[in-house]
Each structure stands twice: as C-alpha cells, then as structure tokens.
Amino acid sequence: MDSCSDTTARAAVTDRELMGALCAGDREALGTLMDRHYRRVYRIALSYLREEDSALDAAQETFIKAYQNAHRWNRESEVAPWLTRIAINQSIDLYRRRKRRSAQFQSFTPGDHDERTATAEVSPERRLMGRQSQAQVWSAVASLPERQRSVFVLRHQEEMSLVEIAKVLDMRLGTVKSSLHRAVRQLRAQLGRAGA
C-alpha cells in the first residue's frame, strides 16, 4: 500500500477505532488522533494559560497522557470530550506549577499571540486601551476558582454549549450553570472595581 492510500485509509477510520488501536499499542493511531485534535487541544490550553509556550507544553502533555492512559478510555465515550478533559487537567496542573513558581501573577502581553488584535485602522491609543482592558479581563479570569475558570473558558473562549461543558468536565448541567453564573458575577464585580 502506498503512502497516499494509507493516508486515505487512516482518514476513514473513526476516533473510536483509533483509540482501540492506541489501546493495542499502535503509535500511528496516536499520530492520526493528534492530526485531528491538536489544534483544538492547543486552543483550549492557550485559552486557559494565555501563554503560547505553556499551551504547547500542555497540548503535548495531553497526547502523552492520552497514550499512557488509553486503556482507561471508556469505549462507549466520544474521544474529543475525553481529550478535552485531559487538556483542561494538564492546563490546570501547569497553571498551578507556574503559580507556585511565581508568587505574583504575571499577565500575558495582549496581542503577542494573536495578530488580529492589531489592525492598521485602529489608533495606537485605542489599541493600548483595548490591551489594558483585555489584560484586566484575563487577569480577573485567572483569579477565578478552577471550576469556574474552566467553565468560563470553555463557554466564552471555546463557545461550547452548557451540555457539552457538562459532558467534558463530567459535571451535572445544574453545576455548570451555577459555576458559570458565579464566574460571571465575580468577574463583573472585579472588573467594576478595576474600572472605578
């Protein structure tokens, strides 16, 4: 079989079949899963950590953990939510380690990782105000309790539905709703104080 038809054959395989192959020790299955899910996993980590290098580390660790724990995957479950849960846990662990190393939260420099924030039509003053506002928002998000932060990031950054979030985080829908409500209320209060 040539490499072109091998690639086509891999594309036709479902995520569940790939996980079955991964459980059997097929490393090529991991490569295909990474091809399919890496960008989303990286986006989740970046949304959570707000730093490109840390997000890359978390994304790589996510797939290492998936390989190491493939035998724990429930064959009745979808693969994407399972990988998302691992990505969130890796991001939380990395965030905690980073926080321990640094007694004070160091906010990211807005715009460094996303070229869309700077356009030729926007004045330098507006850009500066936007960066300050964005930094305040993400600083406030970083101060949320972990559960609230996870729910907020998945809802507002990844635009997941509440049902999807409940599935990914293995939480009841009511808990997701109340966590999101508390997160929004706390953010409004913090940002209101910052703007006062």
N, C-alpha and C positions, 0 to 999 in steps of 0.2 A: 504494500500500500504506500503510495507516495504521500509527501507531507501535506499537499493540498487536500486530498481526500481524507486524510487523518484529521485535519483541522475541521473539515465539514462534518465528519462523524462526531467529533467532540462537541460541536455546536448543537447537534441534535439531541445530545444527552441532557436529561433534566438535572437540576441541582440535587435532587434526592438520590439519583443514580450516582452522581459524582461523590456524594457523601458516603454511599455504600462502598464505592471503590476506595475512597480515602480510609474508611474503616478497615479495609482489607490491605492497607499499606501502599496503595497506588499513589505515588508522589505526583504523577502527571495530573491526577484529578485535582490536587491542590492548586496547581498552576492554572487550570481552567477555572476553578472557583475564584481565584484571585483576579483573573482577567475579567470575570463577570461582576465582581462585587468590590474590587479595590477602591474605585473612585468614590462610591457611596460610603464605604467604611472610613476612608480618609476624610471626606466631608464632615462626617459625624464627629470624628476626633478633632478636626480643626474647629468646628463649631463649639466644641466643648473646651478645648485647650487654648484656642486663639493664638497658636504659635506653630508655624509650618514644621519645624524640625521635630517638635514634640508630637505633632499629629502624624508625621511619617513614622516615628518610633511606635506610636500606639497602633497604627494600621498594620505595621509589620508584626508586632506582638500579637495582634488579633489573629492573624493567619497562622502564626506559630502555635498559639493556644488551640485554634481550631484543629490543627493537625494532631497535636498532642492529646486532645480530648474528643476526637472524632467518635470514639467508642461510647461516649456519654450522650451523643446526639440522639434524640428521640426520633425514630424513623417515621413517626406519624406527623412530625412537626415540619414546618417550612424552614428552609435553610437561611433565608435572608434575615428573619427576625432573630434567629439564633446567633448569627454573625453580628448583628446589631447589638445584641445584649453583651456579647464578648467585647465589642469595640467600646461600648459605654463603660464597662468594668475596667478595661485597660486604661481608658482616659481618666477615670476616677483615680485609679492607682497612681498613674503618672502625675496627676494633679496633686495628689496628697504628698508624693515624694518631693515634688518641686516646692510645694508649700512648706514642707518641713525644712528644706534646704534654705529657703528664703523666708525670714521672719516677716517680711513685708511683701505684700502682693505687688508685683511689677506688672503694670498693664502693658499690653502689646502696643506697638505703634500702628495706629489705624492706617490702612492704605498700603502697608508694606506687602501684604499678601493678596491684595485684590485691586487690580488696576482699574476696575470700574468705578472706584470711589473718586478718582481724579480725572476730570474731563476738562477740555480746553474752554468750555463755555462757563465754567464756574470760577468766580473770582477767588483769589487767594484768601480773602477774609472769610468768605462763606465756607471754603474748604476747611480752614482752621476751625471755625465754629462747628462744622459737621464732624470733624475728627474729635474735638473735645467732647461733643455730645455722645458720639459712638463710644469713646473711651469710658465715659461715665456710665453708659448703659452696660457695657461688658464688665466693668468693674463691679457694678451692682449685681449683675448676673453671677459673677464669680463668688460673691458673698452669700448667695442663697444656699440653704441646706442641700445636700447632694440629690435627694429625691426630687425636690422642687426644681433644681437646676437641670436635671436630666429631662424631666417632663417639659420644662420651658424650652430647652434647646431643640428637642425632637418636634415640638409643636410649632415653634416660631422660626426655627432655622431650617429644619428638615421638612416642615409642612406636613407632618404625619397627622392622621386623624386620631382622635382620642382612643378609638378602638384599637388602632394599630399600636399606639403607645402602650396601652394596657397589655397587649399581647407581647410586645418586645420586652417590656420591663417586668412581665409576669406579675402584674398588679390588677386589682379589681378596677373596673371602669369608674366607680364612685371615688376611689382613692386617687386615680389620675385626675379627675375633675377637681377634687378638693385641693390637690397639690398644685395644680395649675392656677386655681383661684388664689391660693395663698401666695404663690410666687408673684403673680401679677400685682396683688395688693401690696406686698412687701417692696417690689420694685417701684411702684408708684410713690410709696411713702419715701423711699430712699432718694429717688430722683427729684421728688418735690422738695426735700430738704436741701439737695445739692443745688437746685435752681433758685432757692430762696435767698 
